[in-house]
Amino acid sequence: AYEHLDSALEAAEEMLLSLNDPEAPPATATLKGLADPRYLGFLGQLPDEHRRVLAERMSLRCFASGDVVIRSGDPGEELFLVQSGSFDIALKISSGDGVQHSTRLATFGPGLCFGEIGFIAQNPRTADIVATEAGACWVLHRDDFDALGHSHPQVVISLLKALTCDMGTKLSQTSVQLTLMEHY
């Protein structure tokens, strides 16, 4: 028995995430050597040449379980694509009694991206993201993104289209979740 529905959902998500794909690349793999779109998430939509150019500007960053990857209020200078591990997005909410609670909104696993809203809008982060399972993310920094805009504008356009589609999917899922919450 779980105290809250969110706790039960989180436990179910963790069980699903723990089912390792034996064909998944090891955490030490680099995007440059990765050709299989199954592990590239939204980047799989990009033409091969655009992915190659983008890969040259991304770095692989490893995180231990418990590491804070993004802190609310930080500048939106980086975009993250999960290569391995598990990352929770948590929002601080004040209850009616004035006490702040941290609420998990989602869990990101391999192939999913996060940090895209602050990155695109160039706004401060609105939530915390914590590694709940050791893993790695490919990271694109704002300076590299801006340089791409000058040297390879078509790559930036492809990336922005892919991010827009990804955000649309996330927004649709959120709408469904909110609708379900209204009825239960």
C-alpha positions in Angstrom: 0.0 0.0 0.0 1.2 3.5 -0.9 0.4 6.7 1.0 -0.2 8.7 -2.2 -1.1 7.9 -5.8 2.1 9.7 -6.8 4.2 7.3 -4.7 2.5 4.3 -6.4 3.1 5.8 -9.8 6.7 6.5 -9.0 7.2 2.9 -7.8 5.6 1.6 -11.0 7.8 3.9 -13.2 10.9 2.7 -11.3 10.1 -0.9 -11.9 9.6 -0.2 -15.6 12.8 1.7 -15.8 14.7 -1.0 -14.1 14.0 -3.4 -16.9 17.3 -3.0 -18.8 17.4 -3.3 -22.6 20.2 -5.7 -23.2 20.9 -3.9 -26.5 21.2 -0.5 -24.9 24.6 1.2 -25.3 26.8 1.3 -22.2 27.0 4.6 -20.3 30.5 5.1 -21.7 29.3 5.3 -25.3 29.5 8.6 -27.0 26.9 10.2 -29.2 29.5 10.5 -32.0 29.8 6.7 -32.3 26.1 6.0 -31.8 24.2 5.4 -35.1 21.1 3.7 -33.8 18.2 6.2 -33.6 16.4 4.0 -30.9 18.8 5.5 -28.4 18.8 9.1 -29.6 15.2 10.0 -28.6 14.0 13.1 -30.4 17.4 13.4 -32.2 16.5 10.3 -34.1 14.2 12.5 -36.2 17.1 14.5 -37.5 18.9 13.7 -40.8 22.1 11.7 -40.3 24.3 14.7 -41.3 22.5 17.0 -38.8 22.9 14.5 -36.0 26.6 14.2 -36.8 27.1 18.0 -36.7 25.2 18.3 -33.5 27.0 15.3 -31.9 30.3 17.1 -32.4 29.1 19.9 -30.1 27.6 17.8 -27.4 29.4 16.3 -24.4 28.6 13.3 -22.3 28.2 14.1 -18.6 27.9 11.4 -15.9 25.8 11.7 -12.8 25.7 9.7 -9.6 22.4 8.8 -7.9 21.3 11.9 -5.9 23.2 14.4 -8.0 21.2 17.6 -8.7 21.5 18.2 -12.4 19.3 21.3 -12.6 18.3 23.6 -9.8 15.3 25.8 -9.9 16.4 29.4 -10.6 19.5 28.3 -12.6 19.9 29.9 -16.0 18.7 27.8 -18.9 22.1 27.4 -20.5 22.0 23.6 -21.3 19.9 21.1 -23.0 20.0 17.4 -21.8 19.4 14.2 -23.6 19.3 11.1 -21.3 21.7 8.4 -22.5 21.3 6.1 -19.4 20.0 6.3 -15.9 16.9 7.9 -14.4 16.2 11.6 -13.7 13.2 13.0 -11.8 11.8 16.5 -12.3 10.5 18.0 -9.0 8.6 21.2 -8.4 8.4 23.0 -5.1 4.8 23.7 -4.2 3.5 25.6 -1.2 0.5 24.1 0.5 -2.4 26.0 2.1 -0.5 26.0 5.5 2.5 27.7 3.9 4.7 24.6 4.0 6.8 23.9 0.9 6.6 20.4 -0.6 8.6 18.8 -3.4 6.4 17.1 -5.9 7.7 14.8 -8.6 6.2 15.6 -11.9 7.9 13.1 -14.2 10.8 10.7 -14.6 13.1 10.9 -17.6 14.9 7.8 -18.9 17.1 7.0 -21.9 16.1 8.8 -25.1 14.2 11.6 -23.3 15.3 15.2 -23.1 14.9 17.8 -20.4 15.8 21.4 -19.8 14.4 22.3 -23.2 11.9 25.0 -22.1 14.5 27.1 -20.2 17.0 26.4 -22.9 14.8 27.6 -25.8 13.2 30.5 -23.9 16.5 31.4 -22.2 14.7 31.7 -18.9 15.7 30.5 -15.5 14.8 26.9 -14.6 11.5 26.4 -12.9 12.1 23.0 -11.3 14.8 20.8 -9.9 16.1 17.7 -11.8 17.8 15.0 -9.7 19.5 11.8 -10.8 17.5 9.0 -9.1 19.7 6.4 -10.7 23.3 6.8 -11.8 23.5 7.7 -15.5 24.7 10.0 -18.2 23.3 12.7 -20.4 24.4 14.3 -23.7 24.6 18.0 -23.1 24.4 20.9 -25.5 25.5 24.2 -24.1 24.0 27.5 -25.2 27.4 28.8 -26.7 27.6 25.7 -28.9 24.0 26.1 -29.9 24.5 29.8 -30.8 27.7 28.9 -32.8 25.7 26.3 -34.7 23.1 29.0 -35.6 25.9 30.8 -37.5 27.8 27.8 -39.0 24.9 25.4 -39.6 21.5 27.1 -39.5 19.7 24.1 -41.0 20.9 21.9 -38.1 19.4 24.4 -35.6 16.2 24.5 -37.5 16.0 20.7 -37.5 16.8 20.6 -33.8 14.1 23.2 -33.0 11.5 21.3 -35.0 12.4 18.1 -33.2 12.3 19.8 -29.8 8.9 21.4 -30.7 7.5 17.9 -31.5 8.9 16.5 -28.3 7.4 19.3 -26.2 4.1 18.9 -28.0 4.1 15.2 -27.0 4.9 16.1 -23.4 2.1 18.7 -23.4 -0.4 16.2 -24.7 0.6 13.7 -22.0 0.3 16.4 -19.4 -3.2 17.4 -20.6 -4.3 13.8 -20.4 -2.9 13.5 -16.8 -4.6 16.7 -15.7 -7.9 15.6 -17.2 -7.7 12.2 -15.4 -6.9 14.0 -12.1 -10.0 16.2 -12.5 -12.2 13.1 -12.6 -10.5 11.1 -9.8 
